[in-house]
């Protein structure tokens, strides 16, 4: 099994409205960071890659996040370790530049899976991961320079021991109600990992992804199908159920890695032992992308 890390930067319909070069640099750079950590574990690789995207300010996650309906930034993130499996998540946190790091702490240092609001922020503070973000540091303040529609981030990875992991992080839907929580911190919805199956990260409209438990729906098919097939089947199920979907799914298993998409575009990047690439996946060319991803 060759180690691999695969990232997404959210699915949407915003082609032409964004600075693809900036996204490309950020997502590929973060995939490389993640890949370097694969020697430690798939878990550390996805945490590193997602934290890097949160820090980049380029995506709707971490310091780049969209504000809610009252102009506040509330962040959700989850991480899952295929060994165990076990998961940790935080939801609706403020002033936490890298919520995926706090999600890992929830997983490893508390008896819980999901921690929200002030006690999640307190945990972040205790670990030096809380920072009163100055006005303008969050996506709200960067809004003028940021392009419309930049999106949720996620990563899946497999390491040299065959272990898998997944992580997803978001500022949620732009203009969401205060205290709304989407799929991204919910195991089985926004992400899933189990060494017996594989790992998945999802993006799209959380209210739809949660109803279908889209990441688990992909994962449970990974024992029989290639990741590209499992992810595309679930992307199509989402479309059949809800009409236009904006759902993007990335998946990795012992059979390879792949993408499922029922949105117009989704930036992805992959780094593995034999090479690396990043690109803007389009609905119509998912198979070609899957072919490239299936190489390893
Ligand atoms: N799934 C995220 C949410 O609903 C948003 C996204 O993936 O763009 O919070």
Boltz pocket constraint, residues with backbone or C-beta under 6 A from the ligand:
constraints:
  - pocket:
      binder: B
      contacts: [[A, 10], [A, 11], [A, 151], [A, 152], [A, 170], [A, 171], [A, 172], [A, 173], [A, 181], [A, 182], [A, 183], [A, 184], [A, 202], [A, 203], [A, 204], [A, 205], [A, 206], [A, 207], [A, 209]]
      max_distance: 6.0
